Amino acid sequence: MRPFLTPGNGTRACGTGRAAAPAGRERGSGTVMVLGIIAVALCLALGAAGLIQAQSAAGRARSAADLAALAGATALSSVLAPADPCATAQRVAQANGAELGTCEIDGEDVTVMVTVPTRVLGIPRRAGAAARAGPVNPL
C-alpha cells in the first residue's frame, strides 16, 4: 500500500499524476503576456494609421497635380480665353490645398510638380506628385 501524499510538500497529489506548482510562483504571468499582446497591437495600429495618413496625402497630391496640369494645358491651348498656363496651374493647385513646385511647358504639354503639406503621426511632412497634360498625339 502507498502512503497518502498531500500537495504542497513537493510531491504528487493523489490521483492527479502531475506535480503541484508552488504557491505564488507564476502569479501575474498571464497579465504580463496580455499587456505585451496589447502593446504589440497598439504599435501595429499606430503604424497602420501612419500609412493611411501618408497614402491619403499622396492621393491629394496626385489629384492636385492632375488638375493643375489639366488647367495649364487648357489655358495653353485655349482659343477663346488664352492665359498663362503656369499662372492658371498655380491658382488651381492653391485651390486644391497644394503648392506648385515647378511648371514646364514643352510644346503643347504642361508638366507640373506640386506638394501638399500634411501631418503623419503628428510630424509635419510634404507629399509630392507630378503630372503632365496636353493634346493626344495621333499614332
SEKOLFI-206893 format. One line per field, with one value per atom (N, C-alpha, C, O): chain; residue in one letter; residue number from 0; x, y, z; atom name. Coordinates in pm, whole numbers. Example, Ala and Ser with C-alpha at 12.3 -4.5 7.8 and 13.67 -1.06 7.14 Angstrom:
2
chain = c(A / A / A / A / A / A / A / A);
res = c(A / A / A / A / S / S / S / S);
n = c(0 / 0 / 0 / 0 / 1 / 1 / 1 / 1);
px = c(1319 / 1230 / 1320 / 1424 / 1285 / 1367 / 1290 / 1341);
py = c(-569 / -450 / -330 / -332 / -225 / -106 / 3 / 114);
pz = c(780 / 780 / 780 / 846 / 708 / 714 / 787 / 804);
atom = c(N / CA / C / O / N / CA / C / O);
***
This chain:
139
chain = c(A / A / A / A / A / A / A / A / A / A / A / A / A / A / A / A / A / A / A / A / A / A / A / A / A / A / A / A / A / A / A / A / A / A / A / A / A / A / A / A / A / A / A / A / A / A / A / A / A / A / A / A / A / A / A / A / A / A / A / A / A / A / A / A / A / A / A / A / A / A / A / A / A / A / A / A / A / A / A / A / A / A / A / A / A / A / A / A / A / A / A / A / A / A / A / A / A / A / A / A / A / A / A / A / A / A / A / A / A / A / A / A / A / A / A / A / A / A / A / A / A / A / A / A / A / A / A / A / A / A / A / A / A / A / A / A / A / A / A / A / A / A / A / A / A / A / A / A / A / A / A / A / A / A / A / A / A / A / A / A / A / A / A / A / A / A / A / A / A / A / A / A / A / A / A / A / A / A / A / A / A / A / A / A / A / A / A / A / A / A / A / A / A / A / A / A / A / A / A / A / A / A / A / A / A / A / A / A / A / A / A / A / A / A / A / A / A / A / A / A / A / A / A / A / A / A / A / A / A / A / A / A / A / A / A / A / A / A / A / A / A / A / A / A / A / A / A / A / A / A / A / A / A / A / A / A / A / A / A / A / A / A / A / A / A / A / A / A / A / A / A / A / A / A / A / A / A / A / A / A / A / A / A / A / A / A / A / A / A / A / A / A / A / A / A / A / A / A / A / A / A / A / A / A / A / A / A / A / A / A / A / A / A / A / A / A / A / A / A / A / A / A / A / A / A / A / A / A / A / A / A / A / A / A / A / A / A / A / A / A / A / A / A / A / A / A / A / A / A / A / A / A / A / A / A / A / A / A / A / A / A / A / A / A / A / A / A / A / A / A / A / A / A / A / A / A / A / A / A / A / A / A / A / A / A / A / A / A / A / A / A / A / A / A / A / A / A / A / A / A / A / A / A / A / A / A / A / A / A / A / A / A / A / A / A / A / A / A / A / A / A / A / A / A / A / A / A / A / A / A / A / A / A / A / A / A / A / A / A / A / A / A / A / A / A / A / A / A / A / A / A / A / A / A / A / A / A / A / A / A / A / A / A / A / A / A / A / A / A / A / A / A / A / A / A / A / A / A / A / A / A / A / A / A / A / A / A / A / A / A / A / A / A / A / A / A / A / A / A / A / A / A / A / A / A / A / A / A / A / A / A / A / A / A / A / A / A / A / A / A / A / A / A / A / A / A / A / A / A / A / A / A / A / A / A / A / A / A / A / A / A / A / A / A / A / A / A / A / A / A / A / A / A / A / A / A);
res = c(M / M / M / M / R / R / R / R / P / P / P / P / F / F / F / F / L / L / L / L / T / T / T / T / P / P / P / P / G / G / G / G / N / N / N / N / G / G / G / G / T / T / T / T / R / R / R / R / A / A / A / A / C / C / C / C / G / G / G / G / T / T / T / T / G / G / G / G / R / R / R / R / A / A / A / A / A / A / A / A / A / A / A / A / P / P / P / P / A / A / A / A / G / G / G / G / R / R / R / R / E / E / E / E / R / R / R / R / G / G / G / G / S / S / S / S / G / G / G / G / T / T / T / T / V / V / V / V / M / M / M / M / V / V / V / V / L / L / L / L / G / G / G / G / I / I / I / I / I / I / I / I / A / A / A / A / V / V / V / V / A / A / A / A / L / L / L / L / C / C / C / C / L / L / L / L / A / A / A / A / L / L / L / L / G / G / G / G / A / A / A / A / A / A / A / A / G / G / G / G / L / L / L / L / I / I / I / I / Q / Q / Q / Q / A / A / A / A / Q / Q / Q / Q / S / S / S / S / A / A / A / A / A / A / A / A / G / G / G / G / R / R / R / R / A / A / A / A / R / R / R / R / S / S / S / S / A / A / A / A / A / A / A / A / D / D / D / D / L / L / L / L / A / A / A / A / A / A / A / A / L / L / L / L / A / A / A / A / G / G / G / G / A / A / A / A / T / T / T / T / A / A / A / A / L / L / L / L / S / S / S / S / S / S / S / S / V / V / V / V / L / L / L / L / A / A / A / A / P / P / P / P / A / A / A / A / D / D / D / D / P / P / P / P / C / C / C / C / A / A / A / A / T / T / T / T / A / A / A / A / Q / Q / Q / Q / R / R / R / R / V / V / V / V / A / A / A / A / Q / Q / Q / Q / A / A / A / A / N / N / N / N / G / G / G / G / A / A / A / A / E / E / E / E / L / L / L / L / G / G / G / G / T / T / T / T / C / C / C / C / E / E / E / E / I / I / I / I / D / D / D / D / G / G / G / G / E / E / E / E / D / D / D / D / V / V / V / V / T / T / T / T / V / V / V / V / M / M / M / M / V / V / V / V / T / T / T / T / V / V / V / V / P / P / P / P / T / T / T / T / R / R / R / R / V / V / V / V / L / L / L / L / G / G / G / G / I / I / I / I / P / P / P / P / R / R / R / R / R / R / R / R / A / A / A / A / G / G / G / G / A / A / A / A / A / A / A / A / A / A / A / A / R / R / R / R / A / A / A / A / G / G / G / G / P / P / P / P / V / V / V / V / N / N / N / N / P / P / P / P / L / L / L / L);
n = c(0 / 0 / 0 / 0 / 1 / 1 / 1 / 1 / 2 / 2 / 2 / 2 / 3 / 3 / 3 / 3 / 4 / 4 / 4 / 4 / 5 / 5 / 5 / 5 / 6 / 6 / 6 / 6 / 7 / 7 / 7 / 7 / 8 / 8 / 8 / 8 / 9 / 9 / 9 / 9 / 10 / 10 / 10 / 10 / 11 / 11 / 11 / 11 / 12 / 12 / 12 / 12 / 13 / 13 / 13 / 13 / 14 / 14 / 14 / 14 / 15 / 15 / 15 / 15 / 16 / 16 / 16 / 16 / 17 / 17 / 17 / 17 / 18 / 18 / 18 / 18 / 19 / 19 / 19 / 19 / 20 / 20 / 20 / 20 / 21 / 21 / 21 / 21 / 22 / 22 / 22 / 22 / 23 / 23 / 23 / 23 / 24 / 24 / 24 / 24 / 25 / 25 / 25 / 25 / 26 / 26 / 26 / 26 / 27 / 27 / 27 / 27 / 28 / 28 / 28 / 28 / 29 / 29 / 29 / 29 / 30 / 30 / 30 / 30 / 31 / 31 / 31 / 31 / 32 / 32 / 32 / 32 / 33 / 33 / 33 / 33 / 34 / 34 / 34 / 34 / 35 / 35 / 35 / 35 / 36 / 36 / 36 / 36 / 37 / 37 / 37 / 37 / 38 / 38 / 38 / 38 / 39 / 39 / 39 / 39 / 40 / 40 / 40 / 40 / 41 / 41 / 41 / 41 / 42 / 42 / 42 / 42 / 43 / 43 / 43 / 43 / 44 / 44 / 44 / 44 / 45 / 45 / 45 / 45 / 46 / 46 / 46 / 46 / 47 / 47 / 47 / 47 / 48 / 48 / 48 / 48 / 49 / 49 / 49 / 49 / 50 / 50 / 50 / 50 / 51 / 51 / 51 / 51 / 52 / 52 / 52 / 52 / 53 / 53 / 53 / 53 / 54 / 54 / 54 / 54 / 55 / 55 / 55 / 55 / 56 / 56 / 56 / 56 / 57 / 57 / 57 / 57 / 58 / 58 / 58 / 58 / 59 / 59 / 59 / 59 / 60 / 60 / 60 / 60 / 61 / 61 / 61 / 61 / 62 / 62 / 62 / 62 / 63 / 63 / 63 / 63 / 64 / 64 / 64 / 64 / 65 / 65 / 65 / 65 / 66 / 66 / 66 / 66 / 67 / 67 / 67 / 67 / 68 / 68 / 68 / 68 / 69 / 69 / 69 / 69 / 70 / 70 / 70 / 70 / 71 / 71 / 71 / 71 / 72 / 72 / 72 / 72 / 73 / 73 / 73 / 73 / 74 / 74 / 74 / 74 / 75 / 75 / 75 / 75 / 76 / 76 / 76 / 76 / 77 / 77 / 77 / 77 / 78 / 78 / 78 / 78 / 79 / 79 / 79 / 79 / 80 / 80 / 80 / 80 / 81 / 81 / 81 / 81 / 82 / 82 / 82 / 82 / 83 / 83 / 83 / 83 / 84 / 84 / 84 / 84 / 85 / 85 / 85 / 85 / 86 / 86 / 86 / 86 / 87 / 87 / 87 / 87 / 88 / 88 / 88 / 88 / 89 / 89 / 89 / 89 / 90 / 90 / 90 / 90 / 91 / 91 / 91 / 91 / 92 / 92 / 92 / 92 / 93 / 93 / 93 / 93 / 94 / 94 / 94 / 94 / 95 / 95 / 95 / 95 / 96 / 96 / 96 / 96 / 97 / 97 / 97 / 97 / 98 / 98 / 98 / 98 / 99 / 99 / 99 / 99 / 100 / 100 / 100 / 100 / 101 / 101 / 101 / 101 / 102 / 102 / 102 / 102 / 103 / 103 / 103 / 103 / 104 / 104 / 104 / 104 / 105 / 105 / 105 / 105 / 106 / 106 / 106 / 106 / 107 / 107 / 107 / 107 / 108 / 108 / 108 / 108 / 109 / 109 / 109 / 109 / 110 / 110 / 110 / 110 / 111 / 111 / 111 / 111 / 112 / 112 / 112 / 112 / 113 / 113 / 113 / 113 / 114 / 114 / 114 / 114 / 115 / 115 / 115 / 115 / 116 / 116 / 116 / 116 / 117 / 117 / 117 / 117 / 118 / 118 / 118 / 118 / 119 / 119 / 119 / 119 / 120 / 120 / 120 / 120 / 121 / 121 / 121 / 121 / 122 / 122 / 122 / 122 / 123 / 123 / 123 / 123 / 124 / 124 / 124 / 124 / 125 / 125 / 125 / 125 / 126 / 126 / 126 / 126 / 127 / 127 / 127 / 127 / 128 / 128 / 128 / 128 / 129 / 129 / 129 / 129 / 130 / 130 / 130 / 130 / 131 / 131 / 131 / 131 / 132 / 132 / 132 / 132 / 133 / 133 / 133 / 133 / 134 / 134 / 134 / 134 / 135 / 135 / 135 / 135 / 136 / 136 / 136 / 136 / 137 / 137 / 137 / 137 / 138 / 138 / 138 / 138);
px = c(84 / 0 / 89 / 190 / 49 / 126 / 82 / -35 / 176 / 136 / 63 / 91 / -29 / -104 / -17 / 32 / 1 / 84 / -4 / -97 / 23 / -56 / 21 / 144 / -51 / 18 / 78 / 29 / 185 / 246 / 376 / 454 / 403 / 529 / 626 / 718 / 604 / 695 / 668 / 750 / 555 / 523 / 400 / 339 / 363 / 246 / 119 / 116 / 14 / -114 / -174 / -146 / -251 / -308 / -405 / -505 / -376 / -468 / -456 / -519 / -379 / -372 / -262 / -279 / -153 / -45 / 45 / 129 / 31 / 119 / 162 / 96 / 276 / 331 / 254 / 215 / 234 / 165 / 262 / 376 / 217 / 302 / 313 / 215 / 430 / 444 / 354 / 339 / 297 / 202 / 270 / 376 / 210 / 258 / 372 / 418 / 420 / 537 / 505 / 588 / 386 / 350 / 234 / 165 / 212 / 102 / 136 / 245 / 42 / 60 / 127 / 140 / 170 / 236 / 138 / 179 / 13 / -88 / -110 / -133 / -104 / -120 / -7 / -31 / 115 / 229 / 216 / 245 / 172 / 155 / 46 / 64 / -66 / -174 / -129 / -163 / -54 / -1 / 94 / 93 / 174 / 263 / 184 / 219 / 80 / -4 / -72 / -81 / -120 / -185 / -85 / -119 / 38 / 140 / 173 / 188 / 184 / 210 / 94 / 114 / -29 / -147 / -153 / -189 / -119 / -118 / -11 / -35 / 105 / 211 / 168 / 193 / 104 / 56 / -53 / -54 / -143 / -249 / -190 / -236 / -90 / -26 / 45 / 38 / 114 / 180 / 79 / 103 / -32 / -136 / -196 / -223 / -216 / -271 / -175 / -218 / -45 / 54 / 55 / 65 / 45 / 41 / -84 / -78 / -195 / -320 / -311 / -354 / -254 / -239 / -145 / -173 / -37 / 58 / -5 / 15 / -80 / -146 / -252 / -268 / -324 / -424 / -359 / -409 / -248 / -177 / -123 / -127 / -72 / -21 / -134 / -114 / -251 / -367 / -410 / -444 / -409 / -444 / -342 / -378 / -214 / -110 / -126 / -111 / -157 / -178 / -297 / -291 / -405 / -524 / -495 / -534 / -427 / -395 / -301 / -317 / -205 / -113 / -188 / -165 / -275 / -353 / -439 / -441 / -508 / -595 / -515 / -557 / -401 / -319 / -262 / -258 / -219 / -167 / -276 / -253 / -394 / -506 / -544 / -572 / -545 / -578 / -473 / -507 / -346 / -240 / -246 / -228 / -272 / -283 / -405 / -400 / -513 / -633 / -607 / -646 / -541 / -509 / -413 / -421 / -322 / -224 / -288 / -253 / -382 / -442 / -576 / -639 / -620 / -749 / -744 / -652 / -845 / -857 / -940 / -912 / -1042 / -1132 / -1075 / -1093 / -1008 / -956 / -814 / -793 / -717 / -580 / -527 / -560 / -447 / -389 / -253 / -214 / -183 / -54 / -79 / -145 / -28 / -58 / -3 / -68 / 114 / 172 / 95 / 80 / 47 / -33 / -167 / -215 / -225 / -350 / -328 / -408 / -219 / -187 / -162 / -201 / -98 / -72 / -204 / -219 / -298 / -428 / -504 / -563 / -502 / -574 / -507 / -576 / -375 / -305 / -337 / -362 / -336 / -369 / -513 / -542 / -603 / -743 / -761 / -859 / -668 / -674 / -583 / -559 / -533 / -451 / -309 / -243 / -259 / -123 / -42 / -96 / 89 / 179 / 246 / 296 / 246 / 309 / 460 / 512 / 531 / 676 / 738 / 806 / 714 / 766 / 654 / 558 / 670 / 577 / 661 / 728 / 656 / 734 / 642 / 548 / 670 / 593 / 683 / 789 / 640 / 716 / 622 / 546 / 629 / 537 / 397 / 370 / 308 / 170 / 144 / 31 / 247 / 235 / 274 / 366 / 204 / 235 / 265 / 184 / 383 / 423 / 437 / 507 / 370 / 375 / 417 / 396 / 478 / 509 / 449 / 472 / 373 / 310 / 345 / 383 / 333 / 348 / 229 / 172 / 193 / 80 / 134 / 191 / 117 / 161 / 64 / -57 / 121 / 38 / 109 / 224 / 40 / 98 / 76 / -37 / 186 / 178 / 222 / 338 / 129 / 151 / 201 / 286 / 149 / 184 / 311 / 347 / 380 / 504 / 474 / 418 / 510 / 483 / 565 / 686 / 496 / 557 / 503 / 411 / 560 / 513 / 500 / 594 / 383 / 361 / 370 / 312 / 440 / 459 / 410 / 401 / 378 / 334 / 361 / 372 / 370 / 392 / 287 / 238 / 254 / 158 / 189 / 247 / 150 / 170 / 38 / -31 / 4 / -121 / -95 / -12 / -167 / -155 / -239 / -306 / -237 / -318 / -262 / -144 / -349 / -310 / -236 / -280 / -123 / -51 / -111 / -127 / -145 / -201 / -95 / 22 / -136 / -42 / -20 / 56);
py = c(-117 / 0 / 124 / 128 / 230 / 353 / 449 / 452 / 527 / 626 / 741 / 772 / 805 / 918 / 1043 / 1080 / 1110 / 1229 / 1350 / 1340 / 1460 / 1581 / 1680 / 1685 / 1760 / 1860 / 1968 / 1995 / 2031 / 2139 / 2101 / 2188 / 1974 / 1934 / 1881 / 1806 / 1921 / 1884 / 1747 / 1696 / 1687 / 1554 / 1563 / 1669 / 1452 / 1448 / 1434 / 1368 / 1500 / 1486 / 1351 / 1296 / 1299 / 1168 / 1167 / 1239 / 1086 / 1066 / 1165 / 1142 / 1275 / 1373 / 1342 / 1371 / 1285 / 1250 / 1365 / 1348 / 1481 / 1593 / 1661 / 1653 / 1727 / 1793 / 1921 / 1991 / 1952 / 2074 / 2191 / 2180 / 2304 / 2423 / 2490 / 2498 / 2539 / 2613 / 2735 / 2800 / 2766 / 2876 / 3009 / 3038 / 3092 / 3226 / 3235 / 3345 / 3123 / 3128 / 3184 / 3253 / 3157 / 3204 / 3303 / 3321 / 3362 / 3459 / 3583 / 3638 / 3629 / 3751 / 3729 / 3825 / 3608 / 3586 / 3605 / 3650 / 3573 / 3596 / 3744 / 3785 / 3823 / 3967 / 4028 / 4114 / 3984 / 4035 / 3997 / 4079 / 3876 / 3834 / 3916 / 3958 / 3938 / 4017 / 4161 / 4219 / 4218 / 4354 / 4359 / 4457 / 4257 / 4250 / 4242 / 4307 / 4162 / 4150 / 4282 / 4322 / 4350 / 4480 / 4582 / 4662 / 4581 / 4675 / 4651 / 4746 / 4525 / 4493 / 4537 / 4592 / 4513 / 4553 / 4706 / 4756 / 4778 / 4925 / 4975 / 5070 / 4912 / 4951 / 4925 / 5008 / 4812 / 4782 / 4881 / 4925 / 4915 / 5011 / 5149 / 5219 / 5190 / 5319 / 5322 / 5421 / 5214 / 5205 / 5208 / 5275 / 5138 / 5139 / 5278 / 5321 / 5348 / 5485 / 5577 / 5662 / 5563 / 5644 / 5616 / 5708 / 5488 / 5454 / 5508 / 5554 / 5504 / 5556 / 5707 / 5758 / 5778 / 5923 / 5957 / 6050 / 5885 / 5911 / 5881 / 5956 / 5773 / 5738 / 5841 / 5874 / 5892 / 5995 / 6123 / 6184 / 6164 / 6284 / 6265 / 6358 / 6147 / 6121 / 6127 / 6176 / 6078 / 6086 / 6229 / 6266 / 6310 / 6452 / 6522 / 6608 / 6488 / 6549 / 6508 / 6592 / 6381 / 6336 / 6405 / 6446 / 6419 / 6486 / 6633 / 6683 / 6701 / 6842 / 6858 / 6952 / 6767 / 6774 / 6751 / 6822 / 6652 / 6625 / 6745 / 6785 / 6803 / 6917 / 7039 / 7111 / 7063 / 7178 / 7161 / 7257 / 7041 / 7017 / 7033 / 7091 / 6980 / 6997 / 7142 / 7187 / 7217 / 7359 / 7434 / 7520 / 7403 / 7468 / 7434 / 7522 / 7307 / 7267 / 7329 / 7365 / 7342 / 7406 / 7553 / 7605 / 7621 / 7763 / 7781 / 7881 / 7689 / 7700 / 7681 / 7751 / 7589 / 7558 / 7627 / 7605 / 7710 / 7777 / 7884 / 7965 / 7882 / 7981 / 8099 / 8214 / 8072 / 8177 / 8260 / 8382 / 8198 / 8271 / 8225 / 8157 / 8258 / 8215 / 8285 / 8400 / 8211 / 8266 / 8202 / 8108 / 8256 / 8198 / 8061 / 8054 / 7954 / 7820 / 7798 / 7731 / 7852 / 7830 / 7907 / 7859 / 8026 / 8103 / 8033 / 8029 / 7977 / 7903 / 7777 / 7745 / 7707 / 7587 / 7623 / 7547 / 7737 / 7782 / 7807 / 7766 / 7874 / 7902 / 7773 / 7759 / 7679 / 7553 / 7471 / 7411 / 7469 / 7396 / 7456 / 7382 / 7588 / 7652 / 7625 / 7608 / 7621 / 7594 / 7452 / 7424 / 7363 / 7225 / 7201 / 7086 / 7306 / 7293 / 7250 / 7198 / 7271 / 7231 / 7354 / 7461 / 7334 / 7440 / 7394 / 7282 / 7481 / 7447 / 7459 / 7565 / 7349 / 7349 / 7396 / 7499 / 7321 / 7358 / 7349 / 7273 / 7427 / 7426 / 7440 / 7541 / 7339 / 7340 / 7325 / 7246 / 7401 / 7394 / 7338 / 7393 / 7227 / 7163 / 7146 / 7050 / 7239 / 7237 / 7269 / 7379 / 7172 / 7190 / 7116 / 7112 / 7056 / 6983 / 7071 / 7152 / 7054 / 7124 / 7019 / 6930 / 7030 / 6938 / 7017 / 7118 / 6970 / 7039 / 6943 / 6822 / 6998 / 6924 / 7003 / 7124 / 6936 / 7003 / 6929 / 6812 / 7000 / 6940 / 6978 / 7086 / 6887 / 6908 / 6894 / 6791 / 6997 / 6983 / 6892 / 6899 / 6807 / 6715 / 6682 / 6721 / 6611 / 6564 / 6413 / 6365 / 6339 / 6195 / 6161 / 6181 / 6110 / 6078 / 6200 / 6188 / 6317 / 6440 / 6506 / 6614 / 6446 / 6503 / 6572 / 6509 / 6700 / 6768 / 6707 / 6687 / 6679 / 6620 / 6689 / 6771 / 6656 / 6707 / 6591 / 6513 / 6579 / 6477 / 6545 / 6652 / 6486 / 6545 / 6456 / 6334 / 6520 / 6445 / 6530 / 6653 / 6463 / 6530 / 6481 / 6368 / 6568 / 6530 / 6605 / 6714 / 6546 / 6607 / 6600 / 6498 / 6709 / 6712 / 6787 / 6878 / 6748 / 6810 / 6732 / 6636 / 6774 / 6703 / 6564 / 6536 / 6478 / 6342 / 6342 / 6405 / 6272 / 6261 / 6149 / 6038 / 6174 / 6066 / 5963 / 5996 / 5840 / 5731 / 5713 / 5625);
pz = c(0 / 0 / 0 / 70 / -83 / -91 / 16 / 54 / 66 / 165 / 95 / -21 / 166 / 114 / 121 / 228 / 5 / -1 / -32 / -112 / 29 / 6 / -80 / -74 / -161 / -243 / -154 / -44 / -204 / -129 / -64 / -25 / -52 / 7 / -99 / -67 / -228 / -335 / -392 / -467 / -359 / -410 / -498 / -512 / -554 / -641 / -557 / -453 / -608 / -541 / -576 / -683 / -490 / -508 / -625 / -624 / -726 / -836 / -950 / -1053 / -940 / -1050 / -1148 / -1267 / -1107 / -1196 / -1235 / -1323 / -1174 / -1206 / -1077 / -974 / -1087 / -969 / -941 / -1034 / -818 / -780 / -787 / -742 / -844 / -856 / -721 / -647 / -689 / -564 / -566 / -669 / -456 / -447 / -478 / -423 / -567 / -595 / -695 / -725 / -746 / -834 / -972 / -1031 / -1025 / -1158 / -1154 / -1254 / -1045 / -1035 / -1116 / -1102 / -1200 / -1279 / -1413 / -1490 / -1447 / -1576 / -1691 / -1799 / -1673 / -1776 / -1801 / -1914 / -1695 / -1708 / -1790 / -1875 / -1766 / -1841 / -1988 / -2076 / -2017 / -2155 / -2224 / -2338 / -2159 / -2217 / -2241 / -2343 / -2149 / -2168 / -2288 / -2362 / -2307 / -2423 / -2553 / -2651 / -2554 / -2674 / -2704 / -2820 / -2602 / -2622 / -2675 / -2762 / -2624 / -2671 / -2818 / -2895 / -2858 / -2999 / -3085 / -3193 / -3040 / -3117 / -3133 / -3239 / -3027 / -3036 / -3133 / -3208 / -3132 / -3227 / -3370 / -3458 / -3395 / -3530 / -3572 / -3687 / -3482 / -3515 / -3543 / -3635 / -3466 / -3488 / -3623 / -3695 / -3658 / -3788 / -3902 / -4003 / -3887 / -3991 / -4007 / -4119 / -3896 / -3904 / -3977 / -4056 / -3951 / -4022 / -4171 / -4251 / -4209 / -4351 / -4418 / -4532 / -4349 / -4405 / -4425 / -4528 / -4328 / -4342 / -4458 / -4533 / -4472 / -4581 / -4716 / -4811 / -4726 / -4852 / -4888 / -5005 / -4791 / -4816 / -4869 / -4963 / -4808 / -4854 / -4995 / -5075 / -5025 / -5160 / -5262 / -5373 / -5227 / -5317 / -5342 / -5454 / -5235 / -5253 / -5342 / -5423 / -5327 / -5410 / -5556 / -5645 / -5582 / -5720 / -5784 / -5900 / -5708 / -5761 / -5793 / -5898 / -5702 / -5724 / -5843 / -5920 / -5860 / -5974 / -6105 / -6203 / -6108 / -6229 / -6268 / -6385 / -6170 / -6200 / -6243 / -6333 / -6180 / -6217 / -6358 / -6435 / -6393 / -6527 / -6632 / -6738 / -6603 / -6698 / -6714 / -6826 / -6606 / -6615 / -6697 / -6778 / -6674 / -6750 / -6898 / -6982 / -6931 / -7071 / -7138 / -7256 / -7064 / -7120 / -7147 / -7251 / -7053 / -7073 / -7189 / -7261 / -7209 / -7317 / -7454 / -7549 / -7464 / -7594 / -7618 / -7721 / -7525 / -7539 / -7647 / -7653 / -7734 / -7841 / -7792 / -7828 / -7711 / -7666 / -7552 / -7549 / -7459 / -7342 / -7311 / -7210 / -7394 / -7364 / -7239 / -7211 / -7164 / -7040 / -7017 / -7085 / -6919 / -6883 / -6819 / -6715 / -6878 / -6824 / -6683 / -6602 / -6653 / -6520 / -6413 / -6301 / -6446 / -6351 / -6325 / -6212 / -6430 / -6414 / -6331 / -6243 / -6358 / -6281 / -6134 / -6045 / -6109 / -5971 / -5898 / -5782 / -5963 / -5899 / -5868 / -5761 / -5961 / -5940 / -5829 / -5748 / -5826 / -5720 / -5583 / -5488 / -5573 / -5445 / -5404 / -5286 / -5502 / -5471 / -5417 / -5347 / -5449 / -5400 / -5281 / -5245 / -5219 / -5099 / -5125 / -5035 / -5246 / -5281 / -5320 / -5345 / -5325 / -5370 / -5499 / -5507 / -5598 / -5725 / -5711 / -5675 / -5738 / -5729 / -5860 / -5864 / -5964 / -6096 / -6198 / -6183 / -6303 / -6416 / -6542 / -6562 / -6628 / -6751 / -6870 / -6868 / -6973 / -7096 / -7205 / -7234 / -7265 / -7372 / -7491 / -7498 / -7583 / -7696 / -7647 / -7599 / -7661 / -7613 / -7483 / -7435 / -7425 / -7299 / -7182 / -7191 / -7072 / -6948 / -6842 / -6816 / -6781 / -6674 / -6545 / -6541 / -6440 / -6311 / -6202 / -6212 / -6099 / -5976 / -5860 / -5848 / -5776 / -5662 / -5533 / -5536 / -5422 / -5290 / -5204 / -5217 / -5117 / -5025 / -4883 / -4849 / -4800 / -4659 / -4584 / -4602 / -4499 / -4422 / -4291 / -4270 / -4205 / -4080 / -4073 / -4083 / -4057 / -4043 / -3902 / -3864 / -3824 / -3682 / -3606 / -3517 / -3642 / -3573 / -3622 / -3574 / -3717 / -3769 / -3902 / -3991 / -3917 / -4043 / -4158 / -4147 / -4267 / -4386 / -4510 / -4501 / -4625 / -4752 / -4848 / -4866 / -4910 / -5013 / -5148 / -5167 / -5240 / -5372 / -5483 / -5468 / -5596 / -5715 / -5838 / -5830 / -5951 / -6078 / -6177 / -6167 / -6273 / -6375 / -6504 / -6501 / -6616 / -6747 / -6821 / -6818 / -6889 / -6966 / -7096 / -7103 / -7198 / -7329 / -7429 / -7392 / -7554 / -7653 / -7681 / -7660 / -7727 / -7759 / -7893 / -7988 / -7900 / -8024 / -8107 / -8056 / -8234 / -8316 / -8347 / -8363 / -8355 / -8383 / -8529 / -8570);
atom = c(N / CA / C / O / N / CA / C / O / N / CA / C / O / N / CA / C / O / N / CA / C / O / N / CA / C / O / N / CA / C / O / N / CA / C / O / N / CA / C / O / N / CA / C / O / N / CA / C / O / N / CA / C / O / N / CA / C / O / N / CA / C / O / N / CA / C / O / N / CA / C / O / N / CA / C / O / N / CA / C / O / N / CA / C / O / N / CA / C / O / N / CA / C / O / N / CA / C / O / N / CA / C / O / N / CA / C / O / N / CA / C / O / N / CA / C / O / N / CA / C / O / N / CA / C / O / N / CA / C / O / N / CA / C / O / N / CA / C / O / N / CA / C / O / N / CA / C / O / N / CA / C / O / N / CA / C / O / N / CA / C / O / N / CA / C / O / N / CA / C / O / N / CA / C / O / N / CA / C / O / N / CA / C / O / N / CA / C / O / N / CA / C / O / N / CA / C / O / N / CA / C / O / N / CA / C / O / N / CA / C / O / N / CA / C / O / N / CA / C / O / N / CA / C / O / N / CA / C / O / N / CA / C / O / N / CA / C / O / N / CA / C / O / N / CA / C / O / N / CA / C / O / N / CA / C / O / N / CA / C / O / N / CA / C / O / N / CA / C / O / N / CA / C / O / N / CA / C / O / N / CA / C / O / N / CA / C / O / N / CA / C / O / N / CA / C / O / N / CA / C / O / N / CA / C / O / N / CA / C / O / N / CA / C / O / N / CA / C / O / N / CA / C / O / N / CA / C / O / N / CA / C / O / N / CA / C / O / N / CA / C / O / N / CA / C / O / N / CA / C / O / N / CA / C / O / N / CA / C / O / N / CA / C / O / N / CA / C / O / N / CA / C / O / N / CA / C / O / N / CA / C / O / N / CA / C / O / N / CA / C / O / N / CA / C / O / N / CA / C / O / N / CA / C / O / N / CA / C / O / N / CA / C / O / N / CA / C / O / N / CA / C / O / N / CA / C / O / N / CA / C / O / N / CA / C / O / N / CA / C / O / N / CA / C / O / N / CA / C / O / N / CA / C / O / N / CA / C / O / N / CA / C / O / N / CA / C / O / N / CA / C / O / N / CA / C / O / N / CA / C / O / N / CA / C / O / N / CA / C / O / N / CA / C / O / N / CA / C / O / N / CA / C / O / N / CA / C / O / N / CA / C / O / N / CA / C / O / N / CA / C / O / N / CA / C / O / N / CA / C / O / N / CA / C / O / N / CA / C / O / N / CA / C / O / N / CA / C / O / N / CA / C / O / N / CA / C / O / N / CA / C / O / N / CA / C / O / N / CA / C / O / N / CA / C / O / N / CA / C / O / N / CA / C / O / N / CA / C / O / N / CA / C / O / N / CA / C / O / N / CA / C / O / N / CA / C / O / N / CA / C / O / N / CA / C / O / N / CA / C / O / N / CA / C / O);
***
